[in-house]
Amino acid sequence: MKVVFRSKDFASVDGSGFGFNHRRPMANPWQYQGRVQHRQWQGTYECEWEQGENKGRQPELLWIVRGDARLFGLAAGLKSKGFTVEVEQD
């Protein structure tokens, strides 16, 4: 299962209490990966800065979290904090 969402910065996700940690850079610039470790769900994530088609808009972080069906709890929590979340089956 895959949970996809966007944020304006790292702090809004890191400080949310959802268990995002161990962020480290990937091979390409501005891409990161890490783990999600929470007592109710676990998974791995990748995130990267993306620039929308509108160059005047503030760039956002695109987050992709992979794990099992327990990530439905993460998706619900993110929605409750105001994030727009998509849930996809792998």
C-alpha positions in Angstrom: 0.0 0.0 0.0 1.1 3.5 -0.7 0.2 6.9 0.9 1.0 10.0 -1.1 0.8 13.6 0.2 2.5 17.0 0.0 3.8 19.4 2.6 5.3 22.9 2.6 8.3 21.8 4.7 9.9 19.0 6.7 9.0 20.5 10.1 5.2 20.1 9.6 5.7 16.4 9.1 8.6 15.6 11.4 6.9 17.4 14.3 3.5 15.8 13.7 4.1 12.8 15.9 3.4 10.3 13.1 6.9 8.6 13.4 8.8 10.0 10.4 12.5 9.6 11.2 15.9 8.6 9.9 15.8 10.9 6.9 18.9 10.7 4.7 19.8 11.9 1.2 19.3 9.7 -1.9 21.5 9.6 -5.0 19.7 12.5 -6.7 19.8 16.0 -5.3 16.8 17.1 -3.2 15.5 13.5 -2.7 15.4 11.9 0.7 14.4 8.5 2.2 13.7 7.3 5.7 11.4 5.3 7.9 8.1 5.7 9.6 8.0 4.1 13.0 4.9 4.4 15.0 3.3 2.1 17.5 0.3 1.7 15.1 2.0 1.6 11.7 5.4 1.2 10.1 6.8 1.8 6.6 9.4 3.5 4.5 9.2 6.8 2.8 10.7 8.8 0.0 10.3 12.5 -0.4 11.5 15.1 -2.9 11.1 18.8 -3.5 9.0 19.4 -6.6 8.3 22.6 -8.5 4.8 22.8 -9.9 4.1 23.8 -13.4 3.4 27.3 -12.1 7.0 28.6 -11.5 5.7 31.4 -9.2 4.3 28.9 -6.7 6.2 27.8 -3.6 7.8 24.4 -4.1 6.4 21.5 -2.1 7.7 18.2 -0.7 6.1 15.2 -2.3 6.0 12.3 0.2 5.4 8.6 -0.7 5.1 6.2 2.2 5.0 2.4 1.5 3.9 -0.2 4.0 1.0 -2.6 4.8 -2.7 -1.9 5.5 -1.9 -0.3 8.8 -1.0 2.8 6.9 -4.7 3.6 6.6 -4.2 4.9 10.2 -1.4 7.2 9.0 -3.5 8.5 6.1 -6.4 9.3 8.5 -4.0 11.1 10.9 -2.5 13.1 8.1 -6.0 14.1 6.8 -6.9 15.2 10.4 -3.9 17.6 10.3 -5.1 19.1 7.0 -2.9 17.3 4.5 -4.4 16.2 1.2 -3.8 12.4 1.1 -4.1 9.8 -1.6 -4.0 6.1 -0.8 -3.1 3.6 -3.5 -2.7 -0.2 -3.7 0.7 -1.4 -5.0 
